[in-house]
């Protein structure tokens, strides 16, 4: 064994030039056999000092140059060993091998590095076979070292195949170490020496793409003989030769799942999934290279997606440790302690945007915990203060004001949220996502024109923006531009963009298609049902309580409201007399239907109760009717319904539609009903009204009305709570 001698500075410089020239030559080669790995100063010093080859006066090459101490005679990096472990005691290993195998030729130090690096998954066998180091210590050090050469090298082993068996294994290692003579028989019709480079993937296995039952039965395939464990279950194979999952590049100790990133935001580290390698399934070197490149590209994309906003300015970076400590308390749910910590930071560093933002977040969390609107308002104010500090970073301004707008909307302060979002769009005019949010803010205050203007601006820049498309289509439909709305609603839903998978858009697209006579409406209703937005194709209400009995038509006995039905049917003439007096006087109490449900005709309504409350002085004109109804709280207290008179003139058609909720049932009492021409369809069943009789149906199912008689039709509509709702639900459900 040759001993290592320290080199002077001149030899180091000349060596440097040689290595640089060899690197240039390698770049011109047709197939790149190695992926260059950079060495940092500590790793080089550690590796070289372990074998005694570094003069104290020398400084290893770092940065852009590959460490010369880790190159073989061809100028290629020799790597360290499997999974990036440095192989200690190379000389000792050679001595042990010589002692075991007798006298052999001299073996240089770089040969040991080549062998241990090339062994890849076989390196663990080499360590045990030559007794180089303690195996447990190797495993321990693997956890500390992040560079993994095995993925790159395992696909290149055929270049060092010395026994002609098609791979690099223990026998090849013995040949390189001089412990065994190289095999000279021919493989595939050529001498083994010609196989130093692996042939192209499409030529090295003529049966690779041939079906198994058509392969040459007389040909002995190397794969069938070189691996005795190929068909053995993975859990029974020799663990020393079983393929191991690649080492995760960014190692995170198991007991440190949560970390603080450079922005000061606590994030959870996503643990990489272990990859399973099926025994006996070998891939060509070209495939390994492709998979390695694919994984690298995927990692780059993931890092790009996971890039965190930069929330820290120069001042914040000087107090990052304290910010991180307070943020960690907040993430662990210790929100009161976190609030105190951030308040103390704001007292000491009032110009720190990140500290003030953390204070706002902690106030937000405490408000959520205590259900305190006052504390939430404090958080809203703190968000504004953080965004207005002159040194706040753009990313901090963005996340702060966006959260402020969300919390304002939560409190129902939609105009304030609109102003906040207008400020955001002013600061970030190119951010289409913020413009889309601004459009929603306009819709929340009923400003459809403002929303329409915003979405037109977005679509002018990005015609395929799915979020803008569905909302723009929604606005067009509300303006009764039915045909024009369809391509926008349809295109937005088909885009699959975030924020488009909403039952309202399926609802309105289907409704628009029905109004133009397109039967594909039910295709979209079915998709909405499959996405969980509708209870069924027929029942398409959007504000529902799960588990309620669902059927289109009901009998009085099924509802349990027989007393109310009997009272209405007994008093129907008195009710009719009161309402006809109002109708004949043309007092203006009957208002045109305003929900855009009519295809044609006239439809007027006179409302007595709305959302469980009397509608002003409406009962003054029909006191007997209201007195009768006040005895039945299932009707007058129904916050998700109405009580109203409905008059429909001849020639009226009401589009197929559904009510907003499954929490109510609807009663129709016939007051003035022509003998023929008036009918109502609910799902696939059609019925007609009778004077003095009550019809009961669930208007969350699709229903449609025709008035084709010669005179008007007049009925009383009474909504009642669904009988399956408990008293608590009736009290706590929000009004509709």
Secondary structure, 3 states (H helix, E strand, C coil): CCCCCCCCHHHHHHHHHHHHHHHHHHHCCCCCCCCCCCCCHHHHHHHHHHHCCCCCCCCCCCCCCCCHHHECCCCCECCCCHHHCCCCCHHHHHHHHHHHHCCCCCCCHHHHHHHHHHCHHHHHHHHHHHCCCCHHHHHHHHCCCCCCCHHHHHHHHHHHCCCCCCCCCHHHHHHHCCCCCCCCCEECCEEHHHHCCCCCCCCCCCCCCCCHHHCCCCCCCHHHHHCCCCCCCHHHCCCCCCCCCCCCCCCCCCCCCEEECCCCCEEECCCCCCCCCCCCCCCCHHHHHHHHHHHHHHHHHHHHHCCCCCCCCHHHHHCHHHHHHHHHHHHCCCHHHHHHHHHHHHHHCCCCHHHHHHHHHHHHHHHHHHCCHHHHHHHHHHHHHHHHCCCCCHHHHHHHHHHHHHHHHHCCCHHHHHHHHHHHHHHCCCCHHHHHHHHHHHHHCCCHHHHHHHHHHHHHHCCCCHHHHHHHHHHHHHCCCHHHHHHHHHHHHHHCCCCCCCHHHHHHHHHHHHHCCCCCHHHHHHHHHHCCCCCCCCECCCECCCCCCCCCEECHHHHCCHHHHHHHHHCHHHHHHHHHHHHHHCCCCCEECCCCCEEECCEEEEEEEECCEECCCHHHCCHHHHHHHCCCHHHHCCCCCEEEEEEECCCEEEEEECCCECCEEEEEEEEECCCCCEEEEECCEEECCCECCEEEECCCECEEEEECCCCCEEEEEEEEECCCCCHHHHHHCCCC
